[in-house]
Amino acid sequence: MRSLLLVVVVLLTACSTSQHDAELNSANTLQDALWQQGQDEFIRCVACHSVEAGSNTEFGPHLHQLLGRKLAGLDDYLYTEAVKQIDLVWTEEVLDAWLAKPQQLVPEMCLPFTGMRSAEARQALIAYLKGQ
Ligand code: HEC
């Protein structure tokens, strides 16, 4: 009787562990899908921006570890004066607001990019940038 109880306990434990794993896996898959979508969205930016550390392009500053950076915060990129005057930090919220209405938040920056209306697409691009 005691060993039967033990078997039941072991089975239950095994079962809940694999369910937990399955939940974790599906969370990872969702996260991967979002990241993948974000990488696709980055096509809007890739002409001017790299996500590699220290790789400013001829057309724009690199976006490596962007989250937490101050606007115009890289020492090795020559920003325009107008952009340097604006005081903001690239948090997820700021990035979302900027991606929605870039020209409202930082006029003249990143033209011809004029914004992304889809909140889902913005979240995907933010997830992608966060992973760099
Ligand atoms: C046509 C080129 C171009 C495109 C396309 C473009 N950008 Fe930019 N971006 C720039 C330039 C140039 C700057 C530097 C601004 C300045 O000094 O005036 C900049 C600056 C930035 C900054 C500020 C970086 C910092 O160091 O504070 C962010 C963030 C940014 N771009 C994100 C994006 C994203 C995301 C996209 C795509 C949705 C994008 N840009 C599309 C040219 C571009």
Backbone and ligand atoms as CSV (ligand in chain L), in Angstrom:
chain,resi,resn,atom,element,x,y,z
A,1,MET,N,N,0.828,-1.205,0.000
A,1,MET,CA,C,0.000,0.000,0.000
A,1,MET,C,C,0.863,1.257,0.000
A,2,ARG,N,N,1.884,1.181,0.853
A,2,ARG,CA,C,2.751,2.351,0.935
A,2,ARG,C,C,3.470,2.608,-0.401
A,3,SER,N,N,3.901,1.467,-1.049
A,3,SER,CA,C,4.626,1.663,-2.314
A,3,SER,C,C,3.677,2.163,-3.406
A,4,LEU,N,N,2.417,1.769,-3.322
A,4,LEU,CA,C,1.458,2.266,-4.307
A,4,LEU,C,C,1.323,3.787,-4.166
A,5,LEU,N,N,1.252,4.213,-2.925
A,5,LEU,CA,C,1.138,5.648,-2.651
A,5,LEU,C,C,2.343,6.396,-3.224
A,6,LEU,N,N,3.492,5.785,-3.013
A,6,LEU,CA,C,4.724,6.394,-3.512
A,6,LEU,C,C,4.673,6.547,-5.039
A,7,VAL,N,N,4.187,5.470,-5.696
A,7,VAL,CA,C,4.094,5.509,-7.165
A,7,VAL,C,C,3.179,6.651,-7.598
A,8,VAL,N,N,2.047,6.777,-6.884
A,8,VAL,CA,C,1.094,7.836,-7.242
A,8,VAL,C,C,1.751,9.208,-7.084
A,9,VAL,N,N,2.464,9.383,-5.974
A,9,VAL,CA,C,3.109,10.672,-5.715
A,9,VAL,C,C,4.146,10.984,-6.811
A,10,VAL,N,N,4.933,9.938,-7.130
A,10,VAL,CA,C,5.962,10.138,-8.153
A,10,VAL,C,C,5.326,10.502,-9.492
A,11,LEU,N,N,4.252,9.772,-9.838
A,11,LEU,CA,C,3.578,10.040,-11.108
A,11,LEU,C,C,3.030,11.459,-11.151
A,12,LEU,N,N,2.407,11.857,-10.033
A,12,LEU,CA,C,1.828,13.196,-9.982
A,12,LEU,C,C,2.903,14.263,-10.157
A,13,THR,N,N,4.018,14.037,-9.477
A,13,THR,CA,C,5.106,15.010,-9.559
A,13,THR,C,C,5.620,15.092,-10.992
A,14,ALA,N,N,5.820,13.922,-11.596
A,14,ALA,CA,C,6.336,13.889,-12.965
A,14,ALA,C,C,5.385,14.619,-13.900
A,15,CYS,N,N,4.097,14.368,-13.654
A,15,CYS,CA,C,3.087,14.961,-14.512
A,15,CYS,C,C,3.100,16.481,-14.415
A,16,SER,N,N,3.147,16.998,-13.183
A,16,SER,CA,C,3.080,18.449,-13.059
A,16,SER,C,C,4.362,19.086,-13.588
A,17,THR,N,N,5.492,18.362,-13.471
A,17,THR,CA,C,6.740,18.914,-14.011
A,17,THR,C,C,6.656,19.040,-15.525
A,18,SER,N,N,6.123,17.986,-16.174
A,18,SER,CA,C,6.116,18.074,-17.630
A,18,SER,C,C,5.111,19.121,-18.111
A,19,GLN,N,N,4.050,19.312,-17.318
A,19,GLN,CA,C,3.106,20.354,-17.712
A,19,GLN,C,C,3.778,21.724,-17.596
A,20,HIS,N,N,4.546,21.885,-16.525
A,20,HIS,CA,C,5.276,23.135,-16.323
A,20,HIS,C,C,6.239,23.360,-17.486
A,21,ASP,N,N,6.934,22.275,-17.882
A,21,ASP,CA,C,7.858,22.372,-19.014
A,21,ASP,C,C,7.133,22.797,-20.281
A,22,ALA,N,N,5.951,22.185,-20.472
A,22,ALA,CA,C,5.192,22.501,-21.675
A,22,ALA,C,C,4.811,23.983,-21.676
A,23,GLU,N,N,4.418,24.489,-20.491
A,23,GLU,CA,C,4.059,25.911,-20.418
A,23,GLU,C,C,5.263,26.781,-20.715
A,24,LEU,N,N,6.394,26.393,-20.140
A,24,LEU,CA,C,7.619,27.155,-20.385
A,24,LEU,C,C,7.970,27.147,-21.862
A,25,ASN,N,N,7.857,25.945,-22.476
A,25,ASN,CA,C,8.179,25.830,-23.895
A,25,ASN,C,C,7.283,26.697,-24.743
A,26,SER,N,N,5.972,26.698,-24.407
A,26,SER,CA,C,5.102,27.486,-25.265
A,26,SER,C,C,5.347,28.976,-25.034
A,27,ALA,N,N,5.740,29.358,-23.801
A,27,ALA,CA,C,6.095,30.757,-23.555
A,27,ALA,C,C,7.336,31.118,-24.382
A,28,ASN,N,N,8.300,30.190,-24.418
A,28,ASN,CA,C,9.507,30.432,-25.214
A,28,ASN,C,C,9.177,30.543,-26.691
A,29,THR,N,N,8.275,29.661,-27.152
A,29,THR,CA,C,7.923,29.683,-28.567
A,29,THR,C,C,7.259,31.006,-28.921
A,30,LEU,N,N,6.369,31.476,-28.020
A,30,LEU,CA,C,5.714,32.766,-28.253
A,30,LEU,C,C,6.744,33.880,-28.320
A,31,GLN,N,N,7.684,33.834,-27.368
A,31,GLN,CA,C,8.738,34.840,-27.296
A,31,GLN,C,C,9.569,34.811,-28.575
A,32,ASP,N,N,9.888,33.581,-29.039
A,32,ASP,CA,C,10.665,33.430,-30.275
A,32,ASP,C,C,9.904,34.001,-31.465
A,33,ALA,N,N,8.592,33.729,-31.508
A,33,ALA,CA,C,7.779,34.195,-32.628
A,33,ALA,C,C,7.755,35.725,-32.653
A,34,LEU,N,N,7.646,36.321,-31.460
A,34,LEU,CA,C,7.622,37.782,-31.349
A,34,LEU,C,C,8.951,38.362,-31.835
A,35,TRP,N,N,10.028,37.731,-31.381
A,35,TRP,CA,C,11.374,38.178,-31.756
A,35,TRP,C,C,11.553,38.096,-33.271
A,36,GLN,N,N,11.077,36.967,-33.838
A,36,GLN,CA,C,11.177,36.751,-35.284
A,36,GLN,C,C,10.410,37.827,-36.035
A,37,GLN,N,N,9.204,38.130,-35.530
A,37,GLN,CA,C,8.393,39.172,-36.167
A,37,GLN,C,C,9.115,40.514,-36.066
A,38,GLY,N,N,9.740,40.745,-34.904
A,38,GLY,CA,C,10.479,41.993,-34.701
A,38,GLY,C,C,11.647,42.109,-35.662
A,39,GLN,N,N,12.298,40.970,-35.913
A,39,GLN,CA,C,13.421,40.989,-36.852
A,39,GLN,C,C,12.913,41.371,-38.253
A,40,ASP,N,N,11.726,40.869,-38.592
A,40,ASP,CA,C,11.140,41.228,-39.887
A,40,ASP,C,C,10.800,42.720,-39.933
A,41,GLU,N,N,10.288,43.242,-38.814
A,41,GLU,CA,C,9.933,44.670,-38.764
A,41,GLU,C,C,11.177,45.550,-38.894
A,42,PHE,N,N,12.302,45.029,-38.447
A,42,PHE,CA,C,13.540,45.814,-38.454
A,42,PHE,C,C,13.983,46.171,-39.875
A,43,ILE,N,N,13.317,45.556,-40.870
A,43,ILE,CA,C,13.610,45.870,-42.269
A,43,ILE,C,C,13.392,47.372,-42.524
A,44,ARG,N,N,12.520,47.998,-41.728
A,44,ARG,CA,C,12.259,49.436,-41.860
A,44,ARG,C,C,13.463,50.278,-41.437
A,45,CYS,N,N,14.357,49.686,-40.697
A,45,CYS,CA,C,15.436,50.441,-40.062
A,45,CYS,C,C,16.814,50.061,-40.603
A,46,VAL,N,N,16.892,48.876,-41.186
A,46,VAL,CA,C,18.195,48.264,-41.454
A,46,VAL,C,C,19.029,49.046,-42.477
A,47,ALA,N,N,18.381,49.864,-43.283
A,47,ALA,CA,C,19.137,50.655,-44.259
A,47,ALA,C,C,20.067,51.631,-43.544
A,48,CYS,N,N,19.677,52.055,-42.348
A,48,CYS,CA,C,20.462,53.071,-41.637
A,48,CYS,C,C,21.043,52.598,-40.308
A,49,HIS,N,N,20.536,51.485,-39.778
A,49,HIS,CA,C,20.981,51.068,-38.444
A,49,HIS,C,C,21.453,49.620,-38.392
A,50,SER,N,N,22.508,49.400,-37.605
A,50,SER,CA,C,22.962,48.046,-37.285
A,50,SER,C,C,22.654,47.810,-35.799
A,51,VAL,N,N,22.518,46.534,-35.428
A,51,VAL,CA,C,22.322,46.246,-34.002
A,51,VAL,C,C,23.610,45.686,-33.389
A,52,GLU,N,N,24.682,45.670,-34.165
A,52,GLU,CA,C,25.973,45.191,-33.653
A,52,GLU,C,C,26.605,46.266,-32.773
A,53,ALA,N,N,27.257,45.838,-31.700
A,53,ALA,CA,C,27.941,46.781,-30.815
A,53,ALA,C,C,28.960,47.592,-31.610
A,54,GLY,N,N,28.918,48.899,-31.429
A,54,GLY,CA,C,29.928,49.771,-32.043
A,54,GLY,C,C,29.840,49.942,-33.547
A,55,SER,N,N,28.807,49.346,-34.192
A,55,SER,CA,C,28.750,49.433,-35.656
A,55,SER,C,C,27.821,50.535,-36.143
A,56,ASN,N,N,28.264,51.771,-35.988
A,56,ASN,CA,C,27.497,52.857,-36.596
A,56,ASN,C,C,27.629,52.700,-38.099
A,57,THR,N,N,26.543,52.966,-38.803
A,57,THR,CA,C,26.640,52.884,-40.255
A,57,THR,C,C,26.915,54.295,-40.773
A,58,GLU,N,N,27.040,54.389,-42.060
A,58,GLU,CA,C,27.244,55.696,-42.680
A,58,GLU,C,C,26.016,56.565,-42.447
A,59,PHE,N,N,24.874,55.906,-42.199
A,59,PHE,CA,C,23.609,56.634,-42.149
A,59,PHE,C,C,22.998,56.781,-40.766
A,60,GLY,N,N,23.516,56.057,-39.765
A,60,GLY,CA,C,22.892,56.187,-38.451
A,60,GLY,C,C,23.666,55.475,-37.356
A,61,PRO,N,N,23.347,55.842,-36.089
A,61,PRO,CA,C,24.017,55.223,-34.935
A,61,PRO,C,C,23.577,53.771,-34.765
A,62,HIS,N,N,24.433,52.931,-34.156
A,62,HIS,CA,C,24.039,51.542,-33.925
A,62,HIS,C,C,22.990,51.478,-32.806
A,63,LEU,N,N,22.185,50.439,-32.832
A,63,LEU,CA,C,21.101,50.309,-31.849
A,63,LEU,C,C,21.360,49.145,-30.888
A,64,HIS,N,N,22.627,48.786,-30.717
A,64,HIS,CA,C,22.981,47.723,-29.766
A,64,HIS,C,C,22.704,48.224,-28.346
A,65,GLN,N,N,22.078,47.381,-27.519
A,65,GLN,CA,C,21.734,47.754,-26.135
A,65,GLN,C,C,21.092,49.136,-26.058
A,66,LEU,N,N,20.090,49.318,-26.892
A,66,LEU,CA,C,19.406,50.618,-26.946
A,66,LEU,C,C,18.619,50.924,-25.677
A,67,LEU,N,N,17.959,49.886,-25.137
A,67,LEU,CA,C,17.108,50.106,-23.963
A,67,LEU,C,C,17.959,50.619,-22.799
A,68,GLY,N,N,17.551,51.766,-22.253
A,68,GLY,CA,C,18.303,52.352,-21.146
A,68,GLY,C,C,19.295,53.424,-21.595
A,69,ARG,N,N,19.540,53.495,-22.926
A,69,ARG,CA,C,20.448,54.536,-23.419
A,69,ARG,C,C,19.746,55.875,-23.444
A,70,LYS,N,N,20.498,56.957,-23.282
A,70,LYS,CA,C,19.937,58.300,-23.463
A,70,LYS,C,C,19.876,58.582,-24.955
A,71,LEU,N,N,18.885,59.357,-25.390
A,71,LEU,CA,C,18.846,59.770,-26.795
A,71,LEU,C,C,20.147,60.514,-27.099
A,72,ALA,N,N,20.750,60.191,-28.203
A,72,ALA,CA,C,22.014,60.803,-28.629
A,72,ALA,C,C,23.110,60.553,-27.598
A,73,GLY,N,N,23.118,59.343,-27.038
A,73,GLY,CA,C,24.036,59.039,-25.951
A,73,GLY,C,C,25.358,58.376,-26.345
A,74,LEU,N,N,25.535,58.067,-27.637
A,74,LEU,CA,C,26.801,57.414,-28.028
A,74,LEU,C,C,27.899,58.469,-28.194
A,75,ASP,N,N,29.094,58.138,-27.707
A,75,ASP,CA,C,30.216,59.080,-27.825
A,75,ASP,C,C,30.790,59.104,-29.235
A,76,ASP,N,N,30.627,57.969,-29.946
A,76,ASP,CA,C,31.300,57.875,-31.236
A,76,ASP,C,C,30.367,58.111,-32.420
A,77,TYR,N,N,29.266,58.803,-32.174
A,77,TYR,CA,C,28.387,59.156,-33.289
A,77,TYR,C,C,28.101,60.650,-33.242
A,78,LEU,N,N,28.163,61.284,-34.385
A,78,LEU,CA,C,27.945,62.725,-34.469
A,78,LEU,C,C,26.464,63.006,-34.732
A,79,TYR,N,N,25.728,63.276,-33.650
A,79,TYR,CA,C,24.282,63.530,-33.783
A,79,TYR,C,C,24.051,64.968,-34.240
A,80,THR,N,N,22.874,65.212,-34.805
A,80,THR,CA,C,22.536,66.590,-35.168
A,80,THR,C,C,22.232,67.370,-33.888
A,81,GLU,N,N,22.449,68.681,-33.926
A,81,GLU,CA,C,22.258,69.530,-32.747
A,81,GLU,C,C,20.824,69.442,-32.215
A,82,ALA,N,N,19.853,69.468,-33.128
A,82,ALA,CA,C,18.438,69.471,-32.722
A,82,ALA,C,C,18.121,68.220,-31.896
A,83,VAL,N,N,18.664,67.084,-32.302
A,83,VAL,CA,C,18.383,65.834,-31.597
A,83,VAL,C,C,19.085,65.820,-30.233
A,84,LYS,N,N,20.279,66.379,-30.177
A,84,LYS,CA,C,21.024,66.425,-28.903
A,84,LYS,C,C,20.310,67.245,-27.840
A,85,GLN,N,N,19.488,68.197,-28.282
A,85,GLN,CA,C,18.778,69.077,-27.334
A,85,GLN,C,C,17.641,68.354,-26.624
A,86,ILE,N,N,17.176,67.234,-27.185
A,86,ILE,CA,C,16.003,66.559,-26.614
A,86,ILE,C,C,16.452,65.586,-25.530
A,87,ASP,N,N,15.810,65.713,-24.371
A,87,ASP,CA,C,16.227,64.945,-23.211
A,87,ASP,C,C,15.285,63.751,-23.022
A,88,LEU,N,N,15.694,62.580,-23.444
A,88,LEU,CA,C,14.887,61.386,-23.150
A,88,LEU,C,C,15.746,60.142,-23.089
A,89,VAL,N,N,15.206,59.135,-22.378
A,89,VAL,CA,C,15.893,57.856,-22.234
A,89,VAL,C,C,15.051,56.809,-22.956
A,90,TRP,N,N,15.719,55.913,-23.667
A,90,TRP,CA,C,14.999,54.886,-24.440
A,90,TRP,C,C,14.513,53.747,-23.533
A,91,THR,N,N,13.396,53.976,-22.854
A,91,THR,CA,C,12.747,52.881,-22.132
A,91,THR,C,C,11.775,52.212,-23.113
A,92,GLU,N,N,11.182,51.087,-22.701
A,92,GLU,CA,C,10.210,50.423,-23.584
A,92,GLU,C,C,9.031,51.344,-23.897
A,93,GLU,N,N,8.578,52.104,-22.882
A,93,GLU,CA,C,7.425,52.982,-23.067
A,93,GLU,C,C,7.757,54.097,-24.057
A,94,VAL,N,N,8.931,54.695,-23.881
A,94,VAL,CA,C,9.339,55.787,-24.773
A,94,VAL,C,C,9.504,55.261,-26.195
A,95,LEU,N,N,10.110,54.090,-26.323
A,95,LEU,CA,C,10.329,53.513,-27.641
A,95,LEU,C,C,8.984,53.228,-28.321
A,96,ASP,N,N,8.028,52.735,-27.549
A,96,ASP,CA,C,6.707,52.443,-28.111
A,96,ASP,C,C,6.049,53.730,-28.606
A,97,ALA,N,N,6.119,54.787,-27.770
A,97,ALA,CA,C,5.518,56.064,-28.155
A,97,ALA,C,C,6.228,56.630,-29.386
A,98,TRP,N,N,7.550,56.481,-29.403
A,98,TRP,CA,C,8.311,57.017,-30.548
A,98,TRP,C,C,7.994,56.237,-31.826
A,99,LEU,N,N,7.922,54.892,-31.712
A,99,LEU,CA,C,7.637,54.073,-32.901
A,99,LEU,C,C,6.250,54.386,-33.466
A,100,ALA,N,N,5.319,54.760,-32.567
A,100,ALA,CA,C,3.961,55.090,-33.016
A,100,ALA,C,C,3.972,56.431,-33.752
A,101,LYS,N,N,4.625,57.432,-33.143
A,101,LYS,CA,C,4.632,58.778,-33.746
A,101,LYS,C,C,6.020,59.386,-33.657
A,102,PRO,N,N,6.927,58.875,-34.456
A,102,PRO,CA,C,8.336,59.299,-34.322
A,102,PRO,C,C,8.536,60.794,-34.515
A,103,GLN,N,N,7.849,61.359,-35.484
A,103,GLN,CA,C,8.117,62.763,-35.801
A,103,GLN,C,C,7.539,63.700,-34.746
A,104,GLN,N,N,6.601,63.202,-33.956
A,104,GLN,CA,C,6.038,64.017,-32.882
A,104,GLN,C,C,7.019,64.093,-31.706
A,105,LEU,N,N,7.710,62.975,-31.457
A,105,LEU,CA,C,8.603,62.916,-30.294
A,105,LEU,C,C,9.974,63.507,-30.610
A,106,VAL,N,N,10.514,63.128,-31.754
A,106,VAL,CA,C,11.842,63.636,-32.148
A,106,VAL,C,C,11.766,64.069,-33.619
A,107,PRO,N,N,11.402,65.330,-33.854
A,107,PRO,CA,C,11.205,65.800,-35.227
A,107,PRO,C,C,12.444,65.604,-36.095
A,108,GLU,N,N,12.202,65.229,-37.341
A,108,GLU,CA,C,13.254,65.120,-38.357
A,108,GLU,C,C,14.142,63.885,-38.218
A,109,MET,N,N,14.033,63.120,-37.116
A,109,MET,CA,C,14.928,61.973,-36.950
A,109,MET,C,C,14.367,60.750,-37.680
A,110,CYS,N,N,15.243,60.026,-38.351
A,110,CYS,CA,C,14.911,58.769,-39.019
A,110,CYS,C,C,13.962,58.904,-40.211
A,111,LEU,N,N,13.802,60.107,-40.715
A,111,LEU,CA,C,12.983,60.218,-41.923
A,111,LEU,C,C,13.612,59.360,-43.010
A,112,PRO,N,N,12.837,58.685,-43.818
A,112,PRO,CA,C,11.400,58.795,-44.053
A,112,PRO,C,C,10.530,57.910,-43.157
A,113,PHE,N,N,11.047,57.388,-42.043
A,113,PHE,CA,C,10.214,56.562,-41.163
A,113,PHE,C,C,9.171,57.442,-40.466
A,114,THR,N,N,7.912,57.134,-40.670
A,114,THR,CA,C,6.865,57.988,-40.115
A,114,THR,C,C,5.965,57.248,-39.130
A,115,GLY,N,N,6.380,56.048,-38.715
A,115,GLY,CA,C,5.647,55.399,-37.635
A,115,GLY,C,C,4.982,54.091,-37.998
A,116,MET,N,N,4.637,53.325,-36.944
A,116,MET,CA,C,3.977,52.036,-37.096
A,116,MET,C,C,2.671,52.079,-36.329
A,117,ARG,N,N,1.569,51.854,-37.020
A,117,ARG,CA,C,0.264,51.959,-36.357
A,117,ARG,C,C,-0.060,50.733,-35.521
A,118,SER,N,N,0.486,49.584,-35.914
A,118,SER,CA,C,0.124,48.356,-35.208
A,118,SER,C,C,0.894,48.216,-33.896
A,119,ALA,N,N,0.144,48.180,-32.788
A,119,ALA,CA,C,0.765,48.037,-31.462
A,119,ALA,C,C,1.517,46.708,-31.388
A,120,GLU,N,N,0.986,45.681,-32.039
A,120,GLU,CA,C,1.618,44.368,-32.019
A,120,GLU,C,C,2.968,44.416,-32.732
A,121,ALA,N,N,2.999,45.079,-33.869
A,121,ALA,CA,C,4.252,45.191,-34.622
A,121,ALA,C,C,5.281,45.984,-33.814
A,122,ARG,N,N,4.812,47.012,-33.107
A,122,ARG,CA,C,5.738,47.812,-32.280
A,122,ARG,C,C,6.307,46.962,-31.155
A,123,GLN,N,N,5.430,46.162,-30.523
A,123,GLN,CA,C,5.895,45.296,-29.433
A,123,GLN,C,C,6.935,44.298,-29.945
A,124,ALA,N,N,6.706,43.789,-31.144
A,124,ALA,CA,C,7.637,42.817,-31.725
A,124,ALA,C,C,8.995,43.476,-31.979
A,125,LEU,N,N,8.961,44.668,-32.539
A,125,LEU,CA,C,10.226,45.363,-32.833
A,125,LEU,C,C,10.964,45.703,-31.528
A,126,ILE,N,N,10.205,46.077,-30.502
A,126,ILE,CA,C,10.828,46.375,-29.199
A,126,ILE,C,C,11.460,45.104,-28.620
A,127,ALA,N,N,10.745,43.981,-28.733
A,127,ALA,CA,C,11.293,42.711,-28.226
A,127,ALA,C,C,12.589,42.368,-28.959
A,128,TYR,N,N,12.605,42.609,-30.256
A,128,TYR,CA,C,13.810,42.330,-31.050
A,128,TYR,C,C,14.962,43.228,-30.595
A,129,LEU,N,N,14.679,44.532,-30.434
A,129,LEU,CA,C,15.749,45.468,-30.042
A,129,LEU,C,C,16.246,45.175,-28.635
A,130,LYS,N,N,15.311,44.744,-27.782
A,130,LYS,CA,C,15.683,44.409,-26.402
A,130,LYS,C,C,16.656,43.236,-26.353
A,131,GLY,N,N,16.537,42.358,-27.341
A,131,GLY,CA,C,17.383,41.175,-27.375
A,131,GLY,C,C,18.767,41.430,-27.970
A,132,GLN,N,N,19.080,42.675,-28.267
A,132,GLN,CA,C,20.371,42.963,-28.925
A,132,GLN,C,C,21.391,43.499,-27.938
L,1,HEC,C1,C,17.033,56.908,-43.496
L,1,HEC,C2,C,17.826,56.454,-42.384
L,1,HEC,C3,C,17.112,55.991,-41.127
L,1,HEC,C4,C,16.088,55.082,-41.005
L,1,HEC,C5,C,15.341,54.347,-42.112
L,1,HEC,C6,C,15.851,54.915,-39.590
L,1,HEC,N1,N,16.724,55.709,-38.879
L,1,HEC,FE1,FE,16.903,55.831,-36.877
L,1,HEC,N2,N,18.301,57.278,-37.057
L,1,HEC,C7,C,18.847,57.722,-38.236
L,1,HEC,C8,C,19.820,58.777,-37.983
L,1,HEC,C9,C,20.636,59.535,-39.010
L,1,HEC,C10,C,19.833,58.953,-36.576
L,1,HEC,C11,C,20.654,59.970,-35.787
L,1,HEC,C12,C,19.787,61.182,-35.603
L,1,HEC,C13,C,20.502,62.509,-35.600
L,1,HEC,O1,O,21.668,62.636,-35.190
L,1,HEC,O2,O,19.834,63.464,-36.010
L,1,HEC,C14,C,18.875,57.984,-36.026
L,1,HEC,C15,C,18.627,57.803,-34.689
L,1,HEC,C16,C,17.844,56.788,-34.153
L,1,HEC,C17,C,17.684,56.527,-32.765
L,1,HEC,C18,C,18.359,57.269,-31.626
L,1,HEC,C19,C,19.654,56.548,-31.315
L,1,HEC,C20,C,20.401,57.112,-30.156
L,1,HEC,O3,O,21.608,56.871,-30.104
L,1,HEC,O4,O,19.802,57.771,-29.297
L,1,HEC,C21,C,16.869,55.452,-32.650
L,1,HEC,C22,C,16.396,54.787,-31.383
L,1,HEC,C23,C,16.500,55.055,-33.974
L,1,HEC,N3,N,17.103,55.892,-34.880
L,1,HEC,C24,C,15.698,53.985,-34.259
L,1,HEC,C25,C,15.256,53.668,-35.525
L,1,HEC,C26,C,14.359,52.587,-35.802
L,1,HEC,C27,C,13.834,51.603,-34.768
L,1,HEC,C28,C,14.106,52.622,-37.136
L,1,HEC,C29,C,13.186,51.715,-37.909
L,1,HEC,C30,C,11.821,51.632,-37.451
L,1,HEC,C31,C,14.877,53.718,-37.706
L,1,HEC,N4,N,15.558,54.329,-36.694
L,1,HEC,C32,C,14.918,54.068,-39.039
L,1,HEC,C33,C,18.531,57.264,-39.498
L,1,HEC,C34,C,17.508,56.378,-39.792
